[in-house]
């Protein structure tokens, strides 16, 4: 029976190298699998892969950190143990880390040295702060984004294996914008004319999402929105564009003011504050003399109302 287990374990381990064996229903379990879902470019990231092997009695469970004390960018999956390394009757054969299915770190206690890292684009391992349960990545770049997987294998006789994975994205916040432009040569608009504007985001990763607001009401009418393809800048940064076409009318005013905003955001989690560019017009009123002249000459075509434009840009 022992020989059969060894043969099966060896065959499965050989298949794991080719991706044909995905053995996850084993007695080995994770006690803590944690990774940051989002990190800023240039930061460090700690990937944790705690485990317990078959034969180890359940450790003393401690209360999880309350949500308020956690880093909002971290994703915690599975459980916590008492922090002690007790592996019962089994021994670790290897702990391996992969990014997008490419191995970049391994811990093999029987090897000399037990820790070995491999150079792949976007991954820089700090060996002085990495061991069998965690890996520290330094100087993250946009190319550090990807799916990270931890794979743990036990020694004979069980050759159990267990794995877990999660995605981490490295983000780059826009340093400026968004900017509103278009019809810059116009000083006024007649009622019924089309106001054409464009909003351009600052360079970011992932791409910024742009939204238009008329008097604090989001524009959702597809007939008023003009989507444009995003532009891929050098080094992977992205610029977003969104146009707005508005046929000017009196119903667009609130207390004589038409206020148009363009808001750029990444997501409520990534970019809570956001930035906005505001464009504001005042609707003029005719003075008494103008009203009297219009009344005295009814045969003359009515003078169309004019809209004076005033620019106002704010960043929050």
Residue pairs with C-beta under 8 A, 6 or more apart in sequence:
2 157
5 156
5 157
5 158
5 159
6 156
6 157
6 159
8 159
9 156
9 157
9 158
9 159
10 159
12 21
12 23
12 159
12 161
13 21
13 153
13 159
13 161
15 21
16 23
16 151
16 153
16 161
19 101
22 163
23 160
23 161
24 161
24 162
24 163
26 54
26 154
26 158
26 160
26 161
26 162
27 53
27 54
27 55
27 158
27 160
28 51
28 52
28 53
28 54
28 90
28 152
28 154
28 160
28 161
28 162
29 51
29 52
29 78
29 162
30 49
30 50
30 51
30 77
30 78
30 79
30 162
30 164
31 50
31 51
31 52
31 59
31 78
31 79
31 80
31 81
32 48
32 49
32 50
32 76
32 78
32 79
32 80
32 81
32 133
33 48
33 49
33 50
33 77
33 78
33 150
33 164
33 166
34 46
34 47
34 48
34 74
34 75
34 76
34 77
35 45
35 47
35 48
35 74
35 75
35 148
35 166
35 168
36 45
36 46
36 71
36 73
36 74
36 75
36 168
37 73
37 74
37 75
37 166
37 167
37 168
37 169
38 73
38 168
38 169
38 170
38 171
38 269
38 270
39 45
39 73
39 140
39 144
39 168
39 169
39 170
39 171
40 140
40 170
40 171
40 172
40 173
41 140
41 141
41 142
41 170
41 171
41 172
41 205
42 139
42 140
43 140
44 126
44 136
44 137
44 138
44 139
44 140
45 136
45 137
45 140
45 144
45 168
46 134
46 135
46 136
46 137
47 97
47 134
47 135
47 136
47 137
47 148
47 150
48 133
48 134
49 95
49 97
49 133
49 134
49 135
49 150
49 152
49 164
50 78
50 80
50 81
50 133
51 95
51 133
51 152
51 162
52 58
52 59
52 81
52 86
52 87
52 88
53 87
53 88
53 89
53 90
53 91
53 92
53 154
53 160
54 88
54 89
54 90
54 154
54 158
54 160
55 87
55 88
55 89
55 90
56 86
56 87
56 88
56 90
57 86
57 88
59 81
59 82
59 84
59 86
60 81
60 82
61 79
61 80
61 81
61 82
62 80
62 81
62 82
64 76
64 80
65 76
70 76
72 269
73 269
75 166
77 164
77 166
78 164
85 133
90 154
90 155
90 158
90 160
91 109
91 154
91 155
92 107
92 109
92 132
92 152
92 153
92 154
92 155
93 108
93 110
93 153
93 154
93 155
93 159
94 106
94 107
94 108
94 151
94 152
94 153
95 106
95 107
95 132
95 133
95 150
95 151
95 152
95 153
96 103
96 105
96 106
96 107
96 150
96 151
96 152
96 153
97 103
97 104
97 105
97 106
97 135
97 148
97 149
97 150
97 151
98 104
98 148
98 149
98 151
99 120
99 122
99 123
99 146
99 147
99 148
99 149
100 146
100 147
101 147
101 149
102 120
103 118
104 117
104 118
104 119
104 120
104 123
104 125
105 115
105 116
105 117
105 118
105 125
105 130
105 135
106 115
106 116
106 117
107 114
107 115
107 131
107 132
108 114
108 116
109 132
115 127
115 130
115 131
117 125
117 127
117 130
121 143
122 140
122 141
122 142
122 143
122 144
122 145
122 146
123 137
123 144
124 137
124 138
124 139
125 135
125 136
125 137
125 138
126 136
126 137
126 138
129 136
130 136
137 144
140 170
141 170
142 170
142 172
142 205
142 235
142 236
142 237
143 170
143 236
144 168
144 170
145 167
145 168
145 169
145 170
146 167
146 168
147 165
147 166
147 167
148 165
148 166
148 167
148 168
149 163
149 164
149 165
150 163
150 164
150 165
151 161
151 162
151 163
152 161
152 162
152 163
153 159
153 160
153 161
154 160
154 161
169 206
170 205
171 204
171 205
171 206
171 266
171 270
172 203
172 204
172 205
172 237
173 204
173 266
173 271
174 201
174 202
174 203
174 204
174 208
174 264
174 275
175 202
175 203
176 202
177 200
177 201
177 202
177 208
177 264
177 275
177 277
178 199
178 200
178 201
178 202
178 208
178 210
178 262
178 263
178 264
178 275
178 276
178 277
179 199
179 200
179 277
180 197
180 198
180 199
180 260
180 262
180 277
180 279
180 313
181 197
181 198
181 200
182 196
182 197
182 198
182 243
183 195
183 196
183 197
186 309
187 308
187 309
188 306
188 307
188 308
188 309
189 195
189 248
189 306
189 307
189 309
190 248
190 304
190 305
190 306
190 307
191 248
191 249
191 250
191 304
191 305
191 307
192 247
192 248
192 249
193 247
193 248
194 245
194 246
194 247
194 248
195 244
195 245
195 246
195 247
195 248
196 243
196 244
196 245
197 243
197 244
197 246
197 260
197 262
197 279
198 226
198 228
198 241
198 242
198 243
198 244
199 210
199 212
199 241
199 242
199 243
199 244
199 262
199 264
199 277
200 239
200 240
200 241
201 207
201 208
201 210
201 239
201 240
201 241
201 264
202 208
202 239
202 264
202 275
203 233
203 237
203 238
203 239
204 237
204 238
204 266
205 236
205 237
205 238
206 238
206 266
207 230
207 238
207 240
208 238
208 240
208 264
208 265
208 266
209 240
209 264
209 265
209 266
209 267
210 240
210 241
210 242
210 262
210 263
210 264
211 218
211 219
211 242
211 262
211 263
211 265
212 218
212 219
212 224
212 225
212 242
212 244
212 260
212 261
212 262
213 219
213 259
213 260
213 261
213 262
213 263
214 246
214 252
214 258
214 259
214 260
215 252
215 254
215 257
215 258
215 259
216 259
216 261
219 225
219 244
223 245
224 244
224 245
224 246
225 242
225 243
225 244
226 242
226 243
226 244
226 245
227 241
227 242
227 243
228 241
228 242
228 243
229 241
230 238
230 239
230 240
230 241
231 238
231 239
231 241
232 238
233 239
240 264
242 262
244 260
244 262
246 252
246 260
248 258
248 307
250 283
250 305
252 258
253 283
256 282
256 283
256 285
257 280
257 281
257 282
257 283
258 280
258 281
258 283
258 307
259 278
259 279
259 280
259 281
260 278
260 279
260 280
261 276
261 277
261 278
261 279
262 276
262 277
262 279
263 274
263 275
263 276
264 274
264 275
264 276
265 271
265 274
273 316
274 316
275 315
275 316
276 314
276 315
276 316
277 313
277 314
277 315
278 312
278 313
278 314
279 309
279 311
279 312
280 310
280 311
280 312
281 307
281 308
281 309
281 310
282 307
282 308
282 310
283 305
283 307
284 305
284 306
284 307
284 308
286 294
290 303
294 300
294 302
294 303
